[in-house]
Amino acid sequence: MCSYLPAVVDASRAAEVPVAGTPAGTVVVRACGLQVHSGTVTARDAAPAAGELAVFCRPVVTAPAVVRRNGTVVADAWLPDLVRLGELERHLGDGVIEAAVGTAIAQGRLKQRERRRLMSYPLVIRLMITMTLVPDASYCEALSRLAGLLPDIPFALEWHVPAEKVVTDWRLPVPAGVMEDVFWQAAGPLISDDEPSAVLLAGMAVCAADGMLVNLPDTPANRVMFGSAGTADDSAPFPQLRIVAITARAARAMLGAILGGSAAGEQTLLRRLVRRRPELVAGRVICFDRNFPGYELIMAILDAGGHVIARVKDGISLGSEDGPGRGWLPDGSRMTWLNAPSGKKADRLPVRAAEHNVILPSGDGTGEVSETCTVITTLLDHQAAPADQVRETYLTRWSASETTFGEDKTTTAPRGAGLYPSRSEERLEVYLWI
């Protein structure tokens, strides 16, 4: 991780790495022009000539200089203001965390602290993000990694890695809502719809919705608040939290998520997410598996301006239209409907169905069997979204959701054994948004 003042970011990285020559952001000074003042080295401004010894440096930070009587030069800056999350924060955007903290203070969710100390709210938020990447590290170890080379800089206001109690005193007041605000700033597509690598159907970005369970520290309070799955008597090894997320197929970007207890239904959570943030599905095609299709959920997505492709469970009746063609279309799909909870014919939800054949290993593993799946879509125009494209789009659900969740579980799964920085049910939500 690298830490910079905003002014030095562009000076220390380049869009393209040159094939030869001095890398962008490198500072070159004459070795004979260096002057030592009580441990601080300064350089005269003459450029090196051919054949002269030169020192090649990379800047750590830019800050106003304070020159002391003995000639020592120190930085007139405060280290907590300078710490950044490197590439993570370049994606998030500089100043986003500070803005979230400012909003929380203005709303009374965080108490204003006047004095400049060893910590700050933005620094402790960055530390909490860092700790999810290095869950085995102590607070002090994680903070040392986060600060990078900055502690080596001579600051006018001296700084050192504080004790863990100091970190805890700053960490505990940060509410989950602040971390959720940061999450929503980071969430979003990584590839625009007009880029060559965009994944589209009928001119709309292809996305997926799915849910997963995350193991939590096994405490009585966590079991009461979140519950567990798989057993009727709550004897599962860990309490669990359910996450339902919408992800983009292109670059597997996380677009949005919602949290709930293990007993919360995936359809219920997704419907709640769509109603709270309809922009997540507007103008997008949302793919999900057979556990999701439901009249109310699909209607919520349609009302928000999105469309659906989903596998249908066995046992769900898809009626046939009257007439000679029985609803069959030239591309091999057919018009049908989902019955409404009211049971009224006028409330039926029209959809288009396409069959999808899957070849699976037989039970003994010696052969193969064919299984027919039915995929439905609210894209009723068979020319804009032919059946073969609908089937292929449904298959992208695996890479959009399953692969993304698999990557997330790689880092979250071990924490069920107690590796979360907090075991408190109130504090866990803070880290679950990271």
N, C-alpha and C positions, 0 to 999 in steps of 0.2 A: 504494500500500500504506500502511496506517495501523498505528501501533504504540501499544499501550495497556498499562497495568497492568490486570489483571482487574477491579479495582474500578471502573474508569471505563468499561468497555465498555457496560454498560446505560445509563449516564448520557449517552453520546455518540451513541446511535442510538435510533431509535424504530421500533416495528412499523409504524406508519402515519405518513406525512408530513402534518402539518396543512395544511389549505387556506390558512389565514391565521394570522397571529400569529408568535410567536417559535418557531423550529424547536426540536424537542427536543434537549437536549444543549448548547444555546447558553448561555453565561454572560454576563449583562448587568451592568455596573457603572457607577457614576457617573464621568464623565470627571474631574470636579473632586476625586474621592476617590482618584485615583491618586497614589502616592508613589514617587519614584525613589530607589533606594539603590545607587549604584555600578553602574548599568546594569540592576539588577533592579527591576521595577515591582511594587508591591503595591497592594491596594485596601482601603479601609475598607468596612465591611459595610452601610452604608446603601443602601437601594434607590433607584433613580432616581425622581424625581418627574416628572409630566407637564411636558413642555417642556424638561427638562434635557438637556444633552448626555450621551449614554451611549456606552460602548464595548461592542461585541458581540464576544465571543470564543468560540472552540471549544477545549475542553481537549485537550491533547496527552497528559498523563500526570498521575496522582495519586500522590503520594509524601510521606512525612514531611518536614517542613521542617527545615532547619538554618539558624539565624540567626547570622550572624557579627557580630563587634564593630562593624563599620562599617554594620550594618543590611542587608547583602546577604543575600538568602534563596536557598539552593540546595537541590536535591533530595537527600535521603539515600537514594539508590538507585543501582543499578548498571545501566547501559544494556543490556548483554546479557540481563539478566533481563526487560526490558520489551518487547523487539522481538517483534512478532507478524506474521502473514501476512494480516491483514485478513479478508476474506470467506472465503478458503481455510481459515483456522484456525477460524473460527466454525463451519464445517461439520465440521472434524476434531475440534474440542473442545479447550478450553484445558487445558494440562497434559499432553496426550498425548505430545508430543515429549519433555518432561522425564521422563515415566514410562518411555519407551523407552530413554532415556539411562541412567536409574537402573538399569533391569534389566540393560542391557549392562555397566555398571560392576560390579554385584553378581555377574554371571556371569564376570567377568574378560575380557570382549570389548573393553572400553575401560579405559584406565588413568585412575585418579582423579587429577585435578589440583586441588591444594589452594588455590593462590593465585588471587585474582581478577585476571585480566589483561584485555587488550582483547577477547579472544574467549572463548567457552565452547562446549561441545559442542552444546547446543540452538541457539545462534546460528549455528554453522557448518552445522548441518543445515538450518535455515531458509534460509541462504545458498545451499546446494546446490539446494534447491527453487526458489529465486528464479532461479538461473542457468539452469534448464531453460526458464524463461519468457522470459528475455532472453539467449539463447545467444551473442549477439555482444558482450555486455558483458564487461569485465574483472572480476576479482574485486572490485577496489575500487569500480568503477562499480556493480556489482550490490549490494554491501554498502551503498553510499550510498543507493541506492533503497530497499533493505529497511529501513534505519534511519529513513527518512522525516524527520520534524521533530525526532526525539529528540536528535540531536547539537546542536540549538540550545538545549536545556535546560541550565541550569547545574547540573551534578551535583557532589556533594561529592567523588566519585572521578572525576576527569576522564577523558574518552574521546575518541578520534578514530579515523577509519578507518585500520586498520593497513596495513602494507605487504603486498604479495602473498605474500611468503615466510612471513609470520606466518600468513596465511590457509591456505596450503598445509600448514604444520606442524600445523594443527588439522584440516584436511580429510582428510589421508591416513590417520590412524588410524581413521576412522569405517568400520566394516565394512558390507558389503552387507546383512547380517542386520538391522542397525538400521533401514535404510531400508525393508527388507521389512516389518518390524514396523509402521512408520508407514503403509506402503501398506495393510496389512490393517486398520488402524484407520480409514483413510479410506474403504476400499471398502465398498459396501453400498447397499441401495436408497435412493432419494431420495423415493419415493412409497410409502406403505403400501397394502396390499391393500384397505383399506376406503375409500380416497379416491376421489372421482368420476373422476379421471383414471387410475386403475389399469387395467391391461390384463390381463384374466383369461380363462381357458378352463377350464370345469368347476370353477370356484372356485379355480383355481391361477394364480399369477402367470406371465405369459408371458416367457420369457427366450430368449437365443440364445447359441450357442457358435461361435467361429470363430477362425482364426489369421491372423497376418500376419508378414511378414519385415521387419526393420528394418536398414537399412544401418549399418555400423560403420566407424570409422577403419581405413584399409587399412594394417595392420601385419602382419608375418609371424606374430607371436604371436597376433593376433586370427584370422588365417586358420587357424592350427593349432587354436585352441580352439573357434571357432564354425563354421568352414567357410564355403562359399558355395553358392548355388543357381543352377541354370540351365545349368551347364556341367560336363562330366565331369572336366575337367582343372583345376578351381578357377581358371579365368581370368576369372571374373566381376569387374566393376569393384570391388566391395566385399565383404568378409566380411559375413555376415548372421547375425542372431539371430532365432529364431522365438518369437513370443509367442502363446499360446492363452489366450483370455479368455472369461469368461461375463459377459454384459451383460443388464440388464433392459430390456424394451421400454419400460416407463414411464420417461420422462425420460432414457433411454439411460444408466442408471447402471452403473458398473463394479462387478461383484460380486466378482470374483476373477480371478487370472491366474497363469500359470506360464511360466517361461522355459526355452528349450532351444536347442541348436545348430541350424543351418540344416538339417541332415540328420535331425533328430528328427521323427518322424511326428506329425501333428496328432492322430490318434486316440490314439496312445500318450501324448502329453502331457495330453490332456483326461482320459483314463482315470486317469492318475496324479493329476491335480488333484482329480478326484471322490473318489478313494480317500483322499487326504490330508485333504480338507475336504468331507465328504459333506453338510454343512449348506448348501453352495452350491446344491445341486439339490433338497434335500428339500422337498416340497410345491410344486414348480415344474415348469412344462412347458418343456423345453429344445428349441429348434429349431436344426437345423444342416443344412448342404448335403450334396450327394451324396458328398463326400469323407470324410464322417464315419461314416455308418451301418456298424456292425459289431456282431456278436453280443456280444462281450465288453464293449464300451463301453456298449451299451444295457443290458446286464445290470447293470453297475456303477451306472448311473443309477437303475435300478429298485430295486436293493438299497439305495440311499441314500434312497429314498422319493420319487424324482422320476419324471417321464414324458417321453416323447420324441415330437417330430414331425420327420420328416426326409424329404428327397427321396432316391429310390433310383436308383442308377446303372443305366444300360442294361446288360443282361446278367445282372443279379441275378434269379434265379428266385424268383417268389412263387407257391407252389402254390395250388391250389383245393381246398376242402374237398369231401369226399364228400357225396352226398345230392342231393335234387332242387334245392335252392336254391343249391348250390355255394358257400355262404358269403355270398351277397349279402344286404345289409340294406336296410331301407326307405329309408334316407337316401342310397342310391347307393354306399356303401362296401361292402367285402367283407372277411370274415375270411380271414386267410392266416397265414403264418409265415415266420420266418427260420431257415434250417438252422443247427444247432449245429456247432462245430468237430469234435465227436465223431462227427457223422453219424448219431447215434441219433435215432429218431423221438420218443422220450420227452423228449429235450432241446431239442426245437424251441421257438423263442420266438414265441408268438402275437402277432400284430399285426393292425391294421386298415389296409387300403389304400384310398386315394381318388385318382382321376385328376384332374389339373389341366391345363387347356388354356391354352397361352400363345401369343399372337399376336406374331410376330417379323417384322422386315423381311426381305425376300428377299435373296439374295446380291448382286443388282445394285442393290438399293435402290429398285426401281421398284414393288414390290408387297409383299405380306405372305404369310407362311406360318404355319400352325398347327402347334404342337408339343405333344405330350401328355406330361406328366410324371406320375410316380407318387409320391405322398406316403404315407408310412406313419406310424402312431402306435401307441403302447402304450396309449392310452386306448381301451379296447375297448367301452365303453358308447356306442352311437351316439345315445342320447337325451341323455346328459350332454354329449357332444362330437360334434354332427352333422357330417357330411362337409363341408358348406359352411363351417362354422366352423373345421374343421381346415385346410382349404385357405387360408382368409383368415389364419389364425394363422401358417401357414408363411411367407406373404408378409411378415409383420412382421419376419422375420429380417433383411431388408435395412436397415430403419431401426434395428433393435437393434444389429446387428453392423457391417454395412458402413458405415453413416453414422458410427457411433462411431469405427471404425478410421480412416475418412477424416479425421475431425477430429484424431485423434491423429497421423496421418502428416503432417498439415500442419505440426506442430511438430517431429516427429522426423526427417522425411525429410532436411532440409538437413544434419543432423549427420553423415551418412555421409561428407561431404566433409571431416570433421575438426573440426566445431564442438562436439563433446562436450568438456566440461571436462577429460576425461582420455582418453588414448589407450591406457592400460594395460588389458590384458584383465581383470585382477583388479579394477580400479577401475571399469570400465564398468558392471558389474552394479549398483553403487551408484546410478548415475544412471538406469539402465533401470527401477528400481522406482519412480521418481518420476513 
